Amino acid sequence: MQIVKTKDTFNINFVYDKASVDADREAKFIVFGGQIARDVFGGGPVNLHLCDREMAMFKDFGYVKPAQAEEPVPGNK
């Protein structure tokens, strides 16, 4: 994972296997990004990306909204 701050926005780049990405995993990344925005960056702006091992972005989720309190990760109970 790489975190890069540009002005007031945090860009979070996760290294992930492109072949393993599906709609369910994308939803989990978005929720996780929202939890990071809330719990780590105090609700500040966060952009979320998936990258290959060379840090080349292959999926741009854009801005992720900070999670609401106790928002569960999809698929987990």
PyMOL CGO cylinders between C-alpha atoms (Angstrom):
from pymol import cmd
from pymol.cgo import CYLINDER

trace = [
    CYLINDER, 0.00, 0.00, 0.00, 1.17, 3.52, -0.75, 0.3, 1, 1, 1, 1, 1, 1,
    CYLINDER, 1.17, 3.52, -0.75, -0.27, 6.76, 0.62, 0.3, 1, 1, 1, 1, 1, 1,
    CYLINDER, -0.27, 6.76, 0.62, 0.49, 10.00, -1.20, 0.3, 1, 1, 1, 1, 1, 1,
    CYLINDER, 0.49, 10.00, -1.20, -0.82, 13.37, -0.02, 0.3, 1, 1, 1, 1, 1, 1,
    CYLINDER, -0.82, 13.37, -0.02, -1.58, 15.97, -2.68, 0.3, 1, 1, 1, 1, 1, 1,
    CYLINDER, -1.58, 15.97, -2.68, -2.64, 19.27, -1.14, 0.3, 1, 1, 1, 1, 1, 1,
    CYLINDER, -2.64, 19.27, -1.14, -5.49, 18.24, 1.20, 0.3, 1, 1, 1, 1, 1, 1,
    CYLINDER, -5.49, 18.24, 1.20, -6.29, 14.89, -0.45, 0.3, 1, 1, 1, 1, 1, 1,
    CYLINDER, -6.29, 14.89, -0.45, -4.84, 11.49, 0.45, 0.3, 1, 1, 1, 1, 1, 1,
    CYLINDER, -4.84, 11.49, 0.45, -4.36, 9.07, -2.45, 0.3, 1, 1, 1, 1, 1, 1,
    CYLINDER, -4.36, 9.07, -2.45, -4.32, 5.46, -1.30, 0.3, 1, 1, 1, 1, 1, 1,
    CYLINDER, -4.32, 5.46, -1.30, -2.80, 2.98, -3.75, 0.3, 1, 1, 1, 1, 1, 1,
    CYLINDER, -2.80, 2.98, -3.75, -3.29, -0.71, -3.00, 0.3, 1, 1, 1, 1, 1, 1,
    CYLINDER, -3.29, -0.71, -3.00, -1.12, -3.28, -4.78, 0.3, 1, 1, 1, 1, 1, 1,
    CYLINDER, -1.12, -3.28, -4.78, -3.51, -6.00, -5.90, 0.3, 1, 1, 1, 1, 1, 1,
    CYLINDER, -3.51, -6.00, -5.90, -3.76, -8.81, -8.45, 0.3, 1, 1, 1, 1, 1, 1,
    CYLINDER, -3.76, -8.81, -8.45, -5.81, -7.44, -11.36, 0.3, 1, 1, 1, 1, 1, 1,
    CYLINDER, -5.81, -7.44, -11.36, -7.12, -10.92, -12.21, 0.3, 1, 1, 1, 1, 1, 1,
    CYLINDER, -7.12, -10.92, -12.21, -8.62, -11.25, -8.71, 0.3, 1, 1, 1, 1, 1, 1,
    CYLINDER, -8.62, -11.25, -8.71, -10.75, -8.12, -8.88, 0.3, 1, 1, 1, 1, 1, 1,
    CYLINDER, -10.75, -8.12, -8.88, -14.49, -8.65, -9.11, 0.3, 1, 1, 1, 1, 1, 1,
    CYLINDER, -14.49, -8.65, -9.11, -17.56, -6.58, -8.13, 0.3, 1, 1, 1, 1, 1, 1,
    CYLINDER, -17.56, -6.58, -8.13, -17.62, -8.00, -4.57, 0.3, 1, 1, 1, 1, 1, 1,
    CYLINDER, -17.62, -8.00, -4.57, -13.95, -7.16, -3.95, 0.3, 1, 1, 1, 1, 1, 1,
    CYLINDER, -13.95, -7.16, -3.95, -14.41, -3.70, -5.46, 0.3, 1, 1, 1, 1, 1, 1,
    CYLINDER, -14.41, -3.70, -5.46, -17.27, -3.05, -3.02, 0.3, 1, 1, 1, 1, 1, 1,
    CYLINDER, -17.27, -3.05, -3.02, -15.07, -4.16, -0.11, 0.3, 1, 1, 1, 1, 1, 1,
    CYLINDER, -15.07, -4.16, -0.11, -12.25, -1.85, -1.18, 0.3, 1, 1, 1, 1, 1, 1,
    CYLINDER, -12.25, -1.85, -1.18, -14.68, 1.09, -1.35, 0.3, 1, 1, 1, 1, 1, 1,
    CYLINDER, -14.68, 1.09, -1.35, -16.01, 0.37, 2.15, 0.3, 1, 1, 1, 1, 1, 1,
    CYLINDER, -16.01, 0.37, 2.15, -12.46, -0.13, 3.49, 0.3, 1, 1, 1, 1, 1, 1,
    CYLINDER, -12.46, -0.13, 3.49, -11.39, 3.16, 1.88, 0.3, 1, 1, 1, 1, 1, 1,
    CYLINDER, -11.39, 3.16, 1.88, -14.33, 4.88, 3.56, 0.3, 1, 1, 1, 1, 1, 1,
    CYLINDER, -14.33, 4.88, 3.56, -13.30, 3.43, 6.91, 0.3, 1, 1, 1, 1, 1, 1,
    CYLINDER, -13.30, 3.43, 6.91, -9.74, 4.66, 6.38, 0.3, 1, 1, 1, 1, 1, 1,
    CYLINDER, -9.74, 4.66, 6.38, -11.06, 8.13, 5.47, 0.3, 1, 1, 1, 1, 1, 1,
    CYLINDER, -11.06, 8.13, 5.47, -13.12, 8.19, 8.69, 0.3, 1, 1, 1, 1, 1, 1,
    CYLINDER, -13.12, 8.19, 8.69, -10.78, 6.50, 11.17, 0.3, 1, 1, 1, 1, 1, 1,
    CYLINDER, -10.78, 6.50, 11.17, -7.32, 7.50, 9.93, 0.3, 1, 1, 1, 1, 1, 1,
    CYLINDER, -7.32, 7.50, 9.93, -7.83, 10.84, 8.17, 0.3, 1, 1, 1, 1, 1, 1,
    CYLINDER, -7.83, 10.84, 8.17, -10.71, 12.24, 10.25, 0.3, 1, 1, 1, 1, 1, 1,
    CYLINDER, -10.71, 12.24, 10.25, -13.13, 12.34, 7.33, 0.3, 1, 1, 1, 1, 1, 1,
    CYLINDER, -13.13, 12.34, 7.33, -10.66, 14.08, 5.04, 0.3, 1, 1, 1, 1, 1, 1,
    CYLINDER, -10.66, 14.08, 5.04, -10.75, 13.52, 1.28, 0.3, 1, 1, 1, 1, 1, 1,
    CYLINDER, -10.75, 13.52, 1.28, -9.42, 10.15, 0.11, 0.3, 1, 1, 1, 1, 1, 1,
    CYLINDER, -9.42, 10.15, 0.11, -9.01, 8.84, -3.43, 0.3, 1, 1, 1, 1, 1, 1,
    CYLINDER, -9.01, 8.84, -3.43, -8.64, 5.10, -3.79, 0.3, 1, 1, 1, 1, 1, 1,
    CYLINDER, -8.64, 5.10, -3.79, -6.74, 3.19, -6.51, 0.3, 1, 1, 1, 1, 1, 1,
    CYLINDER, -6.74, 3.19, -6.51, -5.72, -0.39, -7.26, 0.3, 1, 1, 1, 1, 1, 1,
    CYLINDER, -5.72, -0.39, -7.26, -2.24, -0.81, -8.74, 0.3, 1, 1, 1, 1, 1, 1,
    CYLINDER, -2.24, -0.81, -8.74, -0.03, -3.57, -10.07, 0.3, 1, 1, 1, 1, 1, 1,
    CYLINDER, -0.03, -3.57, -10.07, 3.33, -4.52, -8.51, 0.3, 1, 1, 1, 1, 1, 1,
    CYLINDER, 3.33, -4.52, -8.51, 5.04, -1.65, -10.34, 0.3, 1, 1, 1, 1, 1, 1,
    CYLINDER, 5.04, -1.65, -10.34, 2.47, 0.81, -8.87, 0.3, 1, 1, 1, 1, 1, 1,
    CYLINDER, 2.47, 0.81, -8.87, 0.77, 1.35, -12.25, 0.3, 1, 1, 1, 1, 1, 1,
    CYLINDER, 0.77, 1.35, -12.25, -2.88, 2.12, -11.53, 0.3, 1, 1, 1, 1, 1, 1,
    CYLINDER, -2.88, 2.12, -11.53, -5.43, -0.17, -13.17, 0.3, 1, 1, 1, 1, 1, 1,
    CYLINDER, -5.43, -0.17, -13.17, -8.56, 0.79, -11.18, 0.3, 1, 1, 1, 1, 1, 1,
    CYLINDER, -8.56, 0.79, -11.18, -9.49, 4.31, -10.05, 0.3, 1, 1, 1, 1, 1, 1,
    CYLINDER, -9.49, 4.31, -10.05, -12.34, 4.39, -7.55, 0.3, 1, 1, 1, 1, 1, 1,
    CYLINDER, -12.34, 4.39, -7.55, -11.99, 8.16, -7.22, 0.3, 1, 1, 1, 1, 1, 1,
    CYLINDER, -11.99, 8.16, -7.22, -13.18, 9.88, -4.07, 0.3, 1, 1, 1, 1, 1, 1,
    CYLINDER, -13.18, 9.88, -4.07, -14.45, 7.54, -1.36, 0.3, 1, 1, 1, 1, 1, 1,
    CYLINDER, -14.45, 7.54, -1.36, -16.96, 8.94, 1.08, 0.3, 1, 1, 1, 1, 1, 1,
    CYLINDER, -16.96, 8.94, 1.08, -16.01, 8.54, 4.76, 0.3, 1, 1, 1, 1, 1, 1,
    CYLINDER, -16.01, 8.54, 4.76, -17.85, 5.59, 6.28, 0.3, 1, 1, 1, 1, 1, 1,
    CYLINDER, -17.85, 5.59, 6.28, -20.67, 6.08, 8.73, 0.3, 1, 1, 1, 1, 1, 1,
    CYLINDER, -20.67, 6.08, 8.73, -20.12, 4.78, 12.26, 0.3, 1, 1, 1, 1, 1, 1,
    CYLINDER, -20.12, 4.78, 12.26, -20.07, 0.99, 12.46, 0.3, 1, 1, 1, 1, 1, 1,
    CYLINDER, -20.07, 0.99, 12.46, -20.59, 0.49, 8.71, 0.3, 1, 1, 1, 1, 1, 1,
    CYLINDER, -20.59, 0.49, 8.71, -19.97, -3.23, 8.09, 0.3, 1, 1, 1, 1, 1, 1,
    CYLINDER, -19.97, -3.23, 8.09, -17.74, -4.59, 5.34, 0.3, 1, 1, 1, 1, 1, 1,
    CYLINDER, -17.74, -4.59, 5.34, -19.93, -6.31, 2.70, 0.3, 1, 1, 1, 1, 1, 1,
    CYLINDER, -19.93, -6.31, 2.70, -19.88, -10.08, 3.04, 0.3, 1, 1, 1, 1, 1, 1,
    CYLINDER, -19.88, -10.08, 3.04, -18.81, -10.00, 6.70, 0.3, 1, 1, 1, 1, 1, 1,
    CYLINDER, -18.81, -10.00, 6.70, -21.28, -10.51, 9.54, 0.3, 1, 1, 1, 1, 1, 1,
]
cmd.load_cgo(trace, "trace")
